[in-house]
Structure formats: structure tokens, C-alpha cells
Amino acid sequence: MKKLLFLLPMWCLPQLIFAQVCANPQSQIDIQGNKLKARILNGGDLFTDFSSGQFIPNPTPGGAKPSTIFTAGLWLGGMDPGGNLKLAATDYRNNNNFDFSAGPLKPDGTTDANTCSNWDRHFRVTDDRIVAFLASLPLTADQLKSLYPEIAGWPGMGNPHFEDVNGFSLPNDLQGLAPFFDGNGNGIYDPLNGDYPAVLVRGMFPFVPAEIVWCVFNDQKGGGVHSASGGKPLQMEIQLTTWTFDCPDVPVLDRTLFTVHKFINRASENCDSTFVGIWADIDLGCYLDDYVGCSPELSTIFAYNQDAVDGQPGSTCQGALTFGNTPPVQTISFLNRPLDKFVVPNSAGSGNPPGTTDPISAIQYYNYLAGSWRDGSPITQGGNGYGGTVPVNHLYPDDPSDPNGWSMCSELIPFGDVRLLGSSKFGLLQPGAVDELVIGWAFHTDPDLPCGLGSAMEEVQVLRNMYAGGFDLVCSALSTSVLPKESIRLMPNPASTQVLVQHTDLAPTAIRIVDVQGRVVLEQTAVFGQNESTVNIAGLSSGLYTLQCNTHSGVVSQKLAIVR
């Protein structure tokens, strides 16, 4: 056991609910759809049970196995129109200090203790259950709720069965919550009409992996203070979808967990200079001999063992489980956004300069997010990155096997309990703005130790290619057919104010236009003709886009140029 963390005692919950301030989220669930088991929480954090790490490669029933991550957490911060800092973060939730509570926010950016309590839960579904459900249609409502409660109770927008299964109602403002495949394109989740849970990443069509876990949380807390960071609430709603593929034929995919954090700015004002970051306390088994670094080109953070044997000394580690002579490499890859900043905060008492240690105030959290040390001094080239003369955005950006590169290995950085933080600049988020951060968390089994990554970066590139292709043709018990691009015709192309989509005998359920960043900038889910449909593009800027036509027969895409 490395650390003992203290959560809110359960007897305190009724008192907090009565006070209308949201309680510390309690829900935890394991996802295990492939060759890893990971703990998912509902308070902005991941992969911990608060006493040991729970990102476990190759788990075995009934046997304790070492973890590669002790805990990970979401950090986000920005400035209000008056230049005042807004910030929320989670790390260890020590002594009941927390910034996030469970549940969605109302349109005015607020919540209450009852809502937080209701939503302190996770929703889970597997592909085999979805396949069985679809094969059993048609069903009555009672059969649906009795045989497939996880599908009947999925928190998709407008689900008419949700309250019967879960005991409380969905928000009545038609806000989108958990993602789903919308068979008839009406925007309402109704499994009796063939809708089912799915992963929906911006710019992609819905897909069904081996397992999906979904939850929602926020930083408004029913008016509660941010006791972890001391920051002012952003009034941000965060919807977290986690999934795994079971793909023995694609080894790296079989060792990867994916997350997408969907951010909705529920505040009535802009949030500017916004950064979103992933913080992690990396423990590759033993927490005393890990090194970390990054690949800015691949937007990837990595952790590797300093020597050939996991442990300090030898293969022991003060009672912690170790990987012995087979320590893996752990990667954390930003798949849809650049890794703009990478820093390595040091643990207190490690002998490092105080300005480089764990943050203790909101501005110090933000300094790290924005790519400086906690005292505001820049990250600098060389050594441990502190006190130099050449500012940089990324610590340790080189391959640790390169003796001439800048890495913890080449610099012979002393052993310590390593934390890391990678962040991406979201910039200006206006009221109602929606954005996402998609991450692949993978472990890699063949490092060339000491100080080697093996094939980890090549495997990361495989993951990035799969993501860029929309996970097309990735193993799934349920997949959408990809139709030839010649199945539709766009007229004219280039176009300026409208485009005619000739789809002949195909029956569209949705037409979407996606920009070069993968964002859906226009979606039409109604008014389709028998053989052709008109799409109004007058509101879009000049540029190159992809038009995607979702039909009952499959998906077809074509490039579309818009000119003015």
C-alpha cells in the first residue's frame, strides 16, 4: 500500500444532502473488456481505489497484480471576462477535498444535492448484450425493462423508460447525455425503435466496442467550494465515456482503454485561455524507479522503468507489488488534440526546488496547466527543466534511449515518486460551448530496458491511425457497413450556399458535415427526399469538409469544397 486516502464517511451524506451542497462522489466500477482491468470513478479521477492503483495489465481472477497507474485526474482552468481565474482539479481526494460532484448541470449552470446523489452512479453495457437485445426485437416495454435493464435504463436523450429503471427522471430540457445509435435520426433514445447504446466521438459515426461505461459530473457542486484546488467553479459539465475493444488480432488495441471527456460550458459567461489537462501519479508497479517523458509529435506521454528490474531495491518495493523483470511501458495519448504542454511536478519532500513541487493553490494548478512551474517560472531546456534560460513547452521530449537527447535517463534524474501533467489549450469557450478530449491509455509489453521504449511509439501510431479512421473495420460484434463513396453524388462540388446529395435508393437517417479538425459543424436529421436531399451550407466558411451520409444500409462519405 503506497498511500492511504480519506473519503467522506457515508454517515455524512444525509447531512450534506440536507444542506444542498453536493457530496463527495462514491461510485466506482471496473471495466474489463480486454487484457486490462481499470477502475472508473465519478469525481474527475480514474484508476484508483484510494489505496492502490487500479490500471492493471493482464489481470487474473482472484490474484493480486501490479498496476501501472496509481491514480489519474482531470484538471481544467481558464479566465472569466474580468480576468479572474476559474479552476477545477482532482488528484488524490485526500481528507474529503474534492472539486467535482456527480451529475449534469441545469441550463443555468447549477445543480443540487438531490441531483448529485441520483447521478452518483455509472452506466455499463457490453456488446454481447446489445447484440442479444437487437436479435430479440420486437419487445414490449415490460420485456425490455425485465430482460435488458441496462439498455432500457441507458441515459440517452428523452429515453421514455429511464425513470422506471433508475427511479429518477432525466433532465426535462432535452439536453444530450449518454451517446447512442439513433436508428431513425429523431434525436430521441428509444430502444423499442431499435436504438442502442454506442460510442459517439465528434466527427465519427456511432460504434459499439466490447464494453462501454458512462458517467457525468460537474464542478458546480451545488454551491460547494473547490476544496481540492481552491479555485472558482467554471460551471462545467463533463460527460465521460470509457470503452475497450476486445481484439486479440490487434495486440495494442487489446491493451488499450479509451476515454472521451465531453465538456459543456454551462456558465453564462466566456471562459478564456482555457487549458484542459490529464494529471497522473504513475506507478509502474514500484513507485520508486519510474521515469517519464513525452513525444510532442505523437501527442503522447509515456512512463518507463529506469532499470531492467522493477523495484527498489531489487524487485522489492516497500510492500508494493512489482513487475519484476517484465515492467511494461505506459502511454497516454491525446488523440484529437495536440499535447501543448508537458510538465513533471515533483512530490513534496523529494529534495527538488519548492517551485517544482505539487500545487497547493488555484494559481499554481493553472501555472502547471499553462506549461510553467508552480511558481510561474518557465520550463527551460536541459537538466530538470528548472532555472535555465531557454523556455520550452515540453519536458523530456526525446527518446530515452538516445544518449544525446533530453530525457530523465540521459540527465540521470534522481529516483522519486513521479507525477506528470499533459495539457491542451482549448482557448475560448463561450456559453454553451461543447468540446472533447479523447485519450488512449495503453500498456506496452516489450520495452528495451534499461531506458528503452521498445515498440511503444510504433504501437501508439497504430492507435492514432485507427482513431483517424474512425475505428473503421475494428473488431466489433456490431459494426456499421462502409459504403463506396460512389454511392452518393454531390452537386455542385465545390458549392457555396447549398449542395444536393443524390442518394438514389438509399434511405438517409442523418447527413453530417465535418471540418478538417473532425468537428461536426452541420447535422441534418430530417427532410430527406426519396432519391436526393438538399443541405443548406450558407452558414459555413470556405474550406474543405467531409460530407457523411448515414443510411439504413451503411455509411458513405465524400469530400466537399465550400467556396464563397
C-alpha atoms as one frame of an Amber mdcrd trajectory, in Angstrom:
protein
   0.000   0.000   0.000   1.503   3.288  -1.104  -0.871   5.934   0.192  -3.974
   5.908   2.372  -6.592   8.382   1.187  -9.615   9.504   3.157 -13.046   9.832
   1.602 -16.215  11.193   3.059 -17.760   8.801   5.605 -21.104   7.549   4.409
 -22.878   8.785   7.561 -22.122  12.353   6.468 -24.093  12.067   3.234 -27.567
  12.835   4.625 -26.241  15.957   6.349 -24.713  17.262   3.110 -27.821  16.476
   1.099 -29.893  18.373   3.657 -27.511  21.316   3.295 -27.984  21.171  -0.503
 -24.227  21.021  -1.080 -23.209  18.037  -3.187 -21.349  15.184  -1.509 -18.062
  13.629  -2.481 -18.892  11.115  -5.270 -18.708   7.495  -4.160 -19.438   5.457
  -7.308 -16.730   3.164  -8.679 -16.870   0.482 -11.374 -14.355  -1.757 -13.139
 -14.139  -2.012 -16.902 -12.534  -5.193 -18.217 -13.293  -5.701 -21.892  -9.819
  -6.872 -22.955  -6.370  -7.517 -21.436  -6.597  -4.873 -18.747  -8.827  -4.035
 -15.822  -9.348  -0.406 -14.850 -11.329   1.349 -12.128 -13.573   4.208 -13.329
 -14.734   6.812 -10.804 -17.208   9.684 -10.966 -15.236  12.544  -9.444 -12.860
  13.522 -12.244 -10.386  10.802 -11.270  -9.540   7.376 -12.679  -7.746   4.108
 -11.934  -7.623   4.027  -8.122  -9.452   2.568  -5.146  -7.819   5.285  -2.991
  -5.285   2.900  -1.504  -3.768   1.177  -4.562  -3.554   1.619  -8.320  -6.277
   0.047 -10.433  -4.982   0.168 -14.013  -3.966  -3.480 -14.108  -2.386  -5.227
 -17.114  -3.278  -8.866 -17.677  -5.470  -9.316 -14.576  -6.077 -12.808 -13.244
  -9.163 -13.905 -11.277  -8.527 -13.862  -7.556  -4.868 -12.914  -7.878  -3.349
  -9.557  -6.930  -1.461  -7.957  -9.823   0.622  -4.783 -10.016  -0.805  -1.628
 -11.589   0.850   0.891 -13.910  -1.042   3.976 -12.676  -1.801   4.778  -9.032
  -4.351   7.451  -9.938  -5.123   9.955 -12.695  -7.218  13.086 -12.666  -8.751
  15.833 -14.758  -7.502  19.424 -14.422  -9.112  22.391 -16.200  -8.833  26.129
 -15.822  -9.407  29.443 -17.582 -10.228  33.105 -17.099 -13.594  34.847 -16.797
 -14.211  38.141 -18.695 -12.805  40.070 -15.731  -9.547  38.132 -15.807 -10.379
  36.110 -12.694  -9.178  32.518 -12.562 -11.660  29.618 -12.697 -10.220  26.205
 -11.925 -11.146  22.626 -11.028  -8.829  19.679 -10.469  -8.591  16.312  -8.815
  -5.628  14.287  -7.649  -5.936  12.122  -4.517  -9.171  13.407  -2.902  -7.256
  13.488   0.392  -9.224  14.271   3.563 -12.509  14.746   1.681 -11.093  17.516
  -0.523 -12.779  17.431  -3.922 -13.699  19.794  -6.776 -16.147  17.634  -8.776
 -19.562  16.220  -7.887 -21.733  13.732  -9.741 -24.447  14.612 -12.237 -25.329
  17.026 -15.022 -25.938  20.758 -14.655 -29.116  22.674 -15.377 -29.024  25.138
 -18.288 -28.255  27.914 -15.778 -25.107  26.090 -14.669 -26.310  24.928 -11.258
 -27.205  21.657  -9.554 -28.350  20.482  -6.117 -27.575  17.724  -3.664 -30.507
  15.531  -4.715 -29.446  15.603  -8.376 -25.838  14.856  -7.447 -26.939  11.928
  -5.284 -29.157  10.460  -8.027 -26.371  10.577 -10.614 -23.619   9.208  -8.388
 -23.551   6.035 -10.452 -22.096   4.501 -13.605 -23.949   3.061 -16.593 -22.391
  -0.010 -18.210 -23.220  -2.113 -21.258 -21.414  -4.786 -23.298 -21.551  -5.606
 -26.985 -22.904  -9.128 -26.460 -25.884  -7.720 -24.562 -26.580  -5.218 -27.340
 -26.402  -7.959 -29.970 -28.771 -10.144 -27.937 -31.175  -7.242 -27.478 -31.305
  -6.442 -31.200 -31.851 -10.089 -32.035 -34.810 -10.242 -29.650 -36.734  -7.297
 -31.148 -39.629  -6.607 -31.225 -40.217  -6.404 -27.478 -42.824  -4.911 -25.222
 -41.754  -2.210 -22.767 -42.064  -4.645 -19.860 -39.937  -7.245 -21.641 -37.310
  -4.624 -22.437 -37.021  -3.474 -18.822 -37.028  -7.023 -17.468 -34.615  -8.647
 -19.927 -32.308  -5.729 -20.783 -32.396  -3.203 -17.919 -29.020  -1.682 -18.817
 -30.307  -0.867 -22.304 -33.753   0.204 -21.107 -32.175   2.459 -18.462 -29.437
   3.985 -20.630 -29.451   7.794 -20.102 -29.894   8.681 -23.759 -31.782  11.874
 -24.514 -35.548  11.565 -23.998 -35.456   7.877 -23.000 -39.099   7.109 -22.029
 -38.023   4.085 -19.915 -35.250   5.744 -17.900 -37.239   6.645 -14.784 -38.856
   3.209 -14.489 -35.427   1.569 -14.391 -33.435   4.119 -12.374 -36.013   5.663
 -10.049 -35.468   9.286 -11.066 -36.113  11.287 -14.196 -33.878  12.586 -16.951
 -33.454  16.363 -17.284 -36.545  17.735 -18.983 -34.693  20.256 -21.170 -33.749
  17.718 -23.863 -30.037  18.083 -23.160 -27.909  15.330 -24.618 -26.415  12.843
 -22.184 -25.138   9.314 -22.896 -24.354   8.557 -26.570 -26.382   6.112 -28.654
 -27.098   4.898 -32.154 -30.181   6.756 -33.357 -31.798   4.465 -35.893 -34.492
   6.859 -37.115 -32.487  10.049 -36.600 -35.129  11.756 -34.431 -32.706  12.638
 -31.638 -34.610  10.602 -29.017 -33.305   7.375 -27.486 -35.962   4.686 -27.666
 -34.668   1.117 -27.743 -38.089  -0.250 -28.736 -37.481   1.507 -32.067 -34.054
  -0.128 -32.443 -31.851   2.489 -30.731 -28.996   1.174 -28.590 -26.019   2.460
 -26.566 -22.910   3.270 -28.612 -19.759   5.362 -28.508 -20.122   8.662 -30.321
 -16.962  10.701 -30.818 -17.197  14.016 -32.623 -16.673  13.533 -36.353 -17.320
   9.773 -36.247 -20.326   7.576 -36.694 -21.508   5.620 -33.632 -19.731   2.334
 -32.966 -20.063  -0.483 -30.447 -16.881  -1.758 -28.734 -16.644  -4.689 -26.303
 -17.659  -2.624 -23.258 -18.870   0.921 -22.556 -19.017   2.736 -19.211 -20.597
   6.198 -18.981 -20.987   8.780 -16.215 -21.443  12.531 -15.819 -20.042  15.002
 -13.283 -19.632  18.741 -12.789 -17.623  21.312 -10.841 -20.528  23.459  -9.528
 -21.188  21.070  -6.605 -24.495  22.672  -5.628 -22.611  25.755  -4.480 -19.918
  23.815  -2.636 -16.374  25.136  -2.566 -13.498  23.650  -4.521 -11.745  22.168
  -1.525  -9.023  20.415  -3.565  -7.696  23.331  -5.624  -9.275  26.385  -4.003
 -10.435  27.501  -7.462 -13.580  29.322  -8.539 -16.038  26.949 -10.327 -16.130
  27.005 -14.118 -19.727  25.653 -14.089 -18.562  22.928 -16.437 -20.472  19.723
 -17.100 -18.245  16.781 -18.033 -19.640  13.634 -19.630 -17.186  10.726 -19.551
 -17.424   7.771 -21.917 -14.940   4.935 -21.398 -14.602   1.931 -23.676 -12.446
  -1.042 -24.641 -12.142  -3.252 -27.713 -11.591  -6.997 -27.413  -9.232  -7.542
 -30.350  -6.738 -10.413 -29.949  -5.655  -9.919 -33.580  -4.618  -6.309 -32.853
  -2.400  -6.654 -29.768  -2.064  -2.963 -28.904  -5.819  -2.417 -29.190  -6.298
  -5.345 -26.832  -4.125  -3.493 -24.278  -5.790  -0.076 -24.560  -8.589   1.734
 -22.776 -10.154   4.816 -24.387 -11.785   7.792 -22.717 -13.593  10.801 -24.122
 -14.299  13.711 -21.794 -17.055  15.868 -23.272 -17.062  19.402 -21.842 -20.130
  21.662 -21.837 -19.717  25.235 -20.607 -22.927  25.843 -18.625 -21.767  29.250
 -17.346 -23.415  32.434 -18.616 -20.025  33.957 -19.465 -16.999  33.153 -21.582
 -14.116  31.123 -20.259 -10.937  32.275 -21.992  -7.374  30.952 -22.068  -8.814
  27.565 -21.139  -6.476  24.618 -20.640  -7.533  21.028 -20.071  -5.030  18.585
 -18.644  -4.576  14.993 -17.569  -2.557  14.579 -14.376  -1.311  11.157 -13.290
   0.672   9.614 -10.482   2.478   6.921 -12.444   3.482   3.768 -10.592   4.795
   1.039 -12.879   4.451  -1.460 -10.094   7.090   0.043  -7.804   6.708   3.793
  -7.452  10.381   4.476  -6.746  12.091   3.713 -10.078   9.901   5.213 -12.823
  10.917   7.769 -15.415   8.570   9.738 -17.691   8.767  11.691 -20.915   6.727
  12.697 -23.933   6.550  12.633 -27.708   5.134  16.029 -28.786   4.876  14.763
 -32.381   2.562  11.934 -31.304   0.860  13.997 -28.556   1.792  11.192 -26.190
   3.061  10.964 -22.613   4.989   7.864 -21.601   6.413   6.211 -18.485   9.137
   3.572 -18.374  11.240   1.761 -15.806  14.627   3.325 -15.054  16.414  -0.024
 -14.965  15.813  -3.583 -16.136  14.091  -4.764 -12.940  11.007  -3.167 -11.401
  11.682  -2.467  -7.738  13.867  -0.519  -5.359  15.924  -2.215  -4.153  15.957
  -5.204  -6.491  12.436  -6.464  -7.204  11.001  -5.356  -3.849   9.274  -2.050
  -3.135   8.282  -1.454   0.478   5.400  -3.899   0.209   4.104  -2.732  -3.186
   3.542  -5.318  -5.929   6.140  -5.158  -8.701   6.526  -6.424 -12.272   9.919
  -7.955 -11.527  11.927  -8.306 -14.729   8.955  -7.561 -17.043   7.964  -3.925
 -16.354   5.794  -2.501 -19.161   5.756   0.962 -20.726   2.620   3.056 -20.117
   1.433   5.605 -22.683  -1.268   8.295 -22.501  -2.077   9.614 -25.979  -4.127
  12.716 -26.804  -5.901  11.518 -29.955  -7.969  14.515 -31.044  -5.935  17.442
 -29.709  -2.270  18.422 -29.523  -0.199  17.872 -26.410   0.585  21.570 -25.979
   2.364  21.335 -22.608   4.072  18.628 -20.583   5.418  19.118 -17.056   6.556
  16.828 -14.242   5.562  18.106 -10.789   7.702  16.674  -8.006   6.426  15.247
  -4.750   6.887  17.346  -1.640   9.928  16.361   0.402  11.738  14.984  -2.656
  14.595  17.449  -2.335  13.609  19.316  -5.512  13.182  23.107  -5.646   9.923
  24.131  -3.908   8.752  25.863  -7.089   8.595  22.488  -8.855   6.522  20.505
  -6.339   2.820  19.658  -6.027   0.492  22.681  -6.319  -1.291  23.979  -3.231
  -3.333  26.887  -4.670  -5.516  27.506  -7.725  -2.960  29.720  -9.493  -0.309
  27.040  -9.019  -2.572  24.433 -10.621  -3.155  26.810 -13.536   0.549  27.600
 -13.885   1.196  23.906 -14.424  -1.717  23.619 -16.886  -0.367  26.553 -18.893
   3.084  24.971 -19.087   5.165  26.597 -16.373   6.337  25.569 -12.918   4.051
  26.125  -9.961   5.907  29.359  -9.060   5.272  30.742 -12.565   8.833  30.331
 -13.838   9.143  28.813 -17.309  10.034  25.260 -18.169  13.532  25.523 -19.615
  15.704  23.366 -21.849  18.059  20.869 -20.223  18.628  19.294 -16.832  15.469
  19.068 -14.751  13.859  21.924 -16.691  14.096  24.453 -13.865  16.210  27.611
 -13.746  17.554  27.558 -17.302  17.490  30.257 -19.962  15.676  28.711 -22.958
  11.893  28.338 -22.418  10.233  25.209 -23.856   6.759  23.686 -23.836   7.664
  20.083 -23.067   9.915  18.438 -20.518  11.905  15.380 -21.636  10.666  15.259
 -25.265  13.263  12.807 -26.613  13.618   9.028 -26.835  15.246   7.944 -23.568
  17.475   5.502 -25.482  19.142   8.456 -27.240  22.180   9.429 -25.132  22.250
  12.819 -26.859  18.548  13.531 -26.297  16.892  15.255 -23.369  15.281  12.649
 -21.136  15.204  11.722 -17.471  17.511   8.855 -18.369  20.145  10.952 -20.127
  20.015  13.524 -17.323  20.297  10.831 -14.606  17.414  12.396 -12.696  17.289
  11.004  -9.114  14.640   8.414  -8.266  11.350   9.698  -6.927   7.592   9.237
  -6.852   6.772  10.613 -10.294   3.715  12.689 -11.251   3.080  14.106 -14.699
   0.713  16.537 -16.400  -0.076  16.883 -20.094  -2.381  19.670 -21.220  -4.021
  21.046 -24.337  -5.133  24.634 -24.878  -8.876  24.848 -25.617  -8.777  28.657
 -25.674 -12.114  30.483 -25.639 -15.197  28.544 -24.537 -18.368  30.577 -24.959
 -21.574  29.835 -23.014 -22.981  26.556 -24.268 -19.739  25.595 -25.990 -19.086
  21.865 -26.335 -15.645  20.318 -26.797 -13.930  16.973 -26.257 -10.670  15.370
 -25.214 -10.135  11.812 -26.482  -7.359   9.738 -24.901  -5.918   6.274 -25.426
  -4.383   4.683 -22.310  -2.193   1.721 -23.291   0.414  -0.535 -21.771   3.209
  -1.988 -23.917   4.905  -5.248 -23.075   8.301  -5.290 -24.813  10.409  -2.350
 -23.603  14.133  -2.448 -24.323  15.325  -1.779 -20.779  17.043  -0.022 -19.210
  15.778   3.310 -20.515  14.074   1.936 -23.612  10.550   2.139 -25.006  10.656
  -0.909 -27.277   7.860  -0.716 -29.869   5.628   1.558 -27.753   5.776   4.551
 -30.103   5.089   2.367 -33.141   2.061   0.938 -31.348   0.900   4.452 -30.445
   0.984   5.296 -34.154  -1.236   2.277 -34.815  -3.750   3.618 -32.280  -3.630
   7.068 -33.846  -4.245   5.597 -37.299  -7.225   3.622 -36.018  -8.667   6.725
 -34.395  -8.128   8.800 -37.548 -10.024   6.141 -39.493 -12.989   6.314 -37.128
 -12.173   2.817 -35.826 -13.448   1.568 -39.171 -13.213  -2.222 -39.516 -12.010
  -2.580 -35.912 -13.302  -5.794 -34.368 -16.823  -5.395 -33.057 -19.786  -7.664
 -32.583 -21.832  -4.898 -34.175 -20.436  -2.624 -36.864 -21.773  -0.241 -39.468
 -21.111  -1.076 -43.115 -18.986   1.422 -45.025 -20.420   2.016 -48.497 -18.387
   3.084 -51.553 -18.117   6.853 -51.945 -19.742   6.486 -55.381 -22.984   5.556
 -53.572 -23.816   9.266 -53.382 -23.201  12.233 -55.660 -22.756  15.854 -54.537
 -23.939  18.657 -56.836 -22.399  21.135 -57.204 -18.982  20.469 -55.713 -17.475
  22.971 -54.963 -20.635  24.576 -53.593 -21.448  27.913 -51.959 -24.949  28.092
 -50.429 -26.448  24.610 -50.786 -25.498  21.161 -52.004 -27.721  18.482 -53.486
 -26.979  14.988 -52.168 -28.131  12.370 -54.684 -28.518   9.123 -52.743 -30.821
   7.237 -55.189 -32.406   4.267 -53.385 -30.515   4.738 -50.093 -32.619   5.935
 -47.150 -30.690   8.588 -45.147 -31.111   8.822 -41.385 -28.630  11.698 -40.981
 -26.355  13.879 -43.094 -23.399  15.483 -41.321 -20.671  17.857 -42.469 -17.337
  17.510 -40.667 -14.483  20.035 -40.806 -10.771  19.216 -41.110 -10.440  19.124
 -37.301 -13.035  16.346 -37.148 -15.791  18.552 -35.700 -19.407  18.103 -36.807
 -20.309  21.616 -37.998 -23.699  20.796 -39.540 -26.148  17.956 -38.986 -29.444
  17.271 -40.784 -31.635  14.525 -39.354 -34.910  15.244 -41.182 -36.309  16.498
 -44.538 -34.842  13.831 -46.797 -36.137  13.263 -50.316 -36.782   9.882 -51.859
 -33.740   9.998 -54.166 -31.998  13.259 -53.271 -31.807  15.747 -50.407 -30.763
  19.401 -50.213 -28.396  20.604 -47.490 -28.115  24.327 -46.688 -24.433  25.229
 -46.230 -24.739  29.019 -46.336 -23.595  29.353 -42.745 -20.294  27.525 -43.220
 -16.960  29.149 -44.020 -14.941  28.430 -47.146 -12.792  25.327 -46.920 -12.586
  21.581 -47.369 -15.075  19.390 -45.493 -16.299  15.789 -45.406 -19.990  15.116
 -46.004 -21.124  11.897 -44.282 -24.442  10.295 -45.174 -25.766   7.788 -42.629
 -28.284   5.387 -44.132 -30.085   2.211 -43.155 -27.675   0.358 -45.455 -24.466
   1.857 -44.080 -22.283   4.948 -44.109 -20.873   6.792 -47.112 -18.545   9.824
 -47.134 -17.304  12.276 -49.757 -15.125  15.365 -49.711 -16.981  18.670 -50.141
 -15.390  22.005 -51.018 -17.195  25.191 -49.952 -16.276  28.437 -51.693 -17.590
  31.973 -51.380
